[in-house]
Amino acid sequence: MKDVIVLGGLNMDLIVETPRLAGPGETAEGTRFYTTPGGKGGNQAVAAARIAESPGSVKMVGRVGDDGFGEQMAGFLKSEDIDISLLSKTDGIASGIAAIFILPDGENHVNPVYGANGLCDRQQSSDVEGALSTAGVLLCQQEIPLSATKASIDAAVKAGVVVVLDPAPVRDVPDGFYDSVTVLTPNQGEASAMSGIEITDAVSARSAAVAIRNVGIETVIVTLGDQGAWVESDGISEFLDPFVVPVVASVAAGDAFNGGLGVGLASGMELLDAALLGMASGAICVSRDGAQEAMGSKTEVLALMASKTS
Ligand code: RIB
């Protein structure tokens, strides 16, 4: 397997489980609070590292602040055998955090404050560039400044490295931002926003994927949560059924998908098999509490995948 480089956000997730969200000016008591390392970049890195072939083959590029959360997040990534030598620390700024409210059906509402993530710049794109020679895949999202992400994408494409971009959270992007991305992985809401097509089923997911792909992206995978995923690429136009698992919390499900997909592609799997690996990783993640801590082990993810093919 070639290396997986993850460029992106790291947040300490402050999670409140609550029967309902408070309305304007109202106070509504929650039932449980805990903190867990998160952020879309960090989550993708842990999802990938837990199923990667060798320790250190997942590299995290990003920024934390000089606070306890930053130390905890870096420590957690290291304990997962992720190479954090390209993780920068900035003095005098808080690390990213995300306030997350989880409702009884597992649905989540996320309000991040990006802190140090917002200072990602040319340092990060040159860190990515320096790591490309042994990489098969670059995973990115939209929680850090788009200029750092775009420079990294361009360098990766030039080096022949596959770029997987999760367009989350939805942001206004400059013209041409997605042009050289190899695989774009919007969820239902993101794909609707990008294509202008309301997605209600597999057929509309396909229409959205085709429309998004028309800007020149090689592959578009529209993830539909517990409804499956649509994969649209050269010679491939296919719906993948979901893995059915009990949903505890859907936080980081998309990140788990991208981490699994990234490892599949870096290992030379065919696109549909890599997407299935991503879906199995996502399914394990939603069946547990937490973000990075919820990611499935290699044994769990492969066993779930095998349950579909047997
Ligand atoms: O995708 C889930 C992640 O989004 C959470 O871990 C939170 O930190 C936000 O960035």
Residues whose N, C-alpha, C, O or C-beta is under 5 A from the ligand:
A	BS01	RIB	N11 D13 G38 G39 K40 A98 V251 A252 D255 A291
